[in-house]
Amino acid sequence: MLSQEALARIDREIAKYPPGKKQSAVMAALRIAQEEHGWLSQEIISFVAEYLEMPPVAVYEVATFYNMFDLKPVGRYKITVCTNLPCALSGGEHAADHLKERLGIGFGETTSDGLFTLKEGECMGACGDAPVILVNNRRMFCRMTRERLDSLLESLRAESEEKGRR
């Protein structure tokens, strides 16, 4: 279900915890599994649960609690807009509306070309820099005006085209 490389990475995470506490590596294991498969199917969640000797429902609870985990396929670029109250009051709702309009999709949807998925997120810990956008759970962009959002979309499209040529 997971490659030997992914299992080795999970084993390194497990080793960070005391013996008998391998379930403490559940978030790291889910992250690694998602990186490898792009999203977390029920089969992947069950596999991680068995590997960590946990009930599948406990792993599912973690996967559904955190918005960094995807339980269905997403586009190449998952764009998460913080709409928590401080961001919402500082332009997060406007940023979300602009992205919805530009991409022609709503939250939880993916563009027809499979390039972008738009998600609503909770606090990203950068309230003073709102509105905040997170791309693929890794790259954070702050103070996102309409112009900066448009520029971000264009740079991601260009990045995708460049990767496609390789």
N, C-alpha and C positions, 0 to 999 in steps of 0.2 A: 504494500500500500504506500509506503514511503521508501525512498531510496536509501541505500546504505550510508550515503553522505549525510542525508537528513537525520537518520537515526544516530549517527556519530555526533552530530551537532546537539541533538537532544540529550544524548548521554553526557556530553560536556556540561550541559545545563543541570542535569540531575546531580552531577558530581559536586555542584556548588552547595548542596544541602546535606544535612546529616543523614546517615543511613536510615532507611525506613521512611524517609520524607520525600520520596520522589514525586509525589503529587504536587509539591511546591513548584515544580517546573512546568506546571500545566500551561501557563500563559506563554512561556517561551516555546513549548512544544507546539502549541496551536499556531504561533507566529511562524515557526519553521515550516509546519505543514502547509500553511496558507501560502507562504512564499513559493513552495514547490508546486502546489496545485492551482494557485490563483484564488481559491476559495475553499470553504470548509463544508464538504458534503457530510451527510449523516454517517457514511462509511468511514470517512477520515476521522470524524469525531469519535466514533466507536473504536477505531484503531488506536488513536491517542489514549483513550480511556484504558483500553486493555494494556497498552505499553506501560502506562503509568500506574497500573493496578488500581484504577478508580472506577466507580460506577459511571456508565455513560451519561446519565442525567447530570452528574456533577460537572463533567466536562462541558456538556451542552449549556449548563447554566452560566459558565464562564464565557463561552463563545457568544451567548446572546446578551450578556450584560455589557460587554465592551464593544463600542461601535467600530473599533479597528478590525474586528473580525467580520468576514462576509460569509453568509450562509447561502448565497447564490452567486453565480458568476457575475463579475463586474468588468467594466471596460479596462482598456490598457491604463487609463488614468482615472483613478477614483479621486474625485474632488469633494472634500468634506468642508462644508461651510459651518462655522460656529454660529449657532443661533441662540446660544444661552443668553440670558438677560443682558449682561454688560455688552456683549457683542451686538445683540439685537438693537439695543439703544444707541449704539455707535455705528450703525450702518450695516450690520450683518444681514438684516432682512432685505435691505436694498441690494446688497451684493448677491444674495440668493436669488432674488427676483431677476436681476440682470443676467445671471448665469442661466437660469431657467429659460429666459427669453432667447438668449444667444444660442443655447444648445438645443432648444426645442424639446426639453424634457423636464420632468418634475423630480422631486426627491425620490430616491430608490429606483430610478430609471436609468437606462443606458442608451446612448445615441445609436441610431441604426447602423452606423459604421463600426460600432464596438469600441470606439476610441475613448469616450467619456462616460463615467457614471457619476451622478450627482447624489451626495448624501448630506443629511443634516447631522451636525455633530454637537456634542456638549462641550463644556469648557476645555480649552486647550492651554490654559494657563498663560495667556498673553492678552488679557483684557485691556490693558493700556495701549495695545497696538491694534485694536479692532478697526475694521472687521478682519478676521483671521480665516485663512484658507489653508487646508492641509491636503497635499497631493500624495497619494499612495502611502499614507501613514508615515511619511518620512520627511517631506519637504514642506516647511511652513512658510507662508507668505502673509505679511502683515500690512495693515493700512491700505486695504485693497479698494481703490477707487474703480469706477467703471473703466477708465482707461487702462489701469493696471491689470484688471481682470481680462480685458480684451488682449492685452499684450501677453499675459500668461497663456491664454488659450492658443494664441498664434505660436508662441514658443514651444508649447507642448505638441502642437500639430507638426511643427518643423522637426522637433526631436523624434517624433514617431516616423516621419518620412525618412530621416537620416538612418534610424535603426532598421527600417525596412530595406534600405539599400545595402546594408551590410550582410 
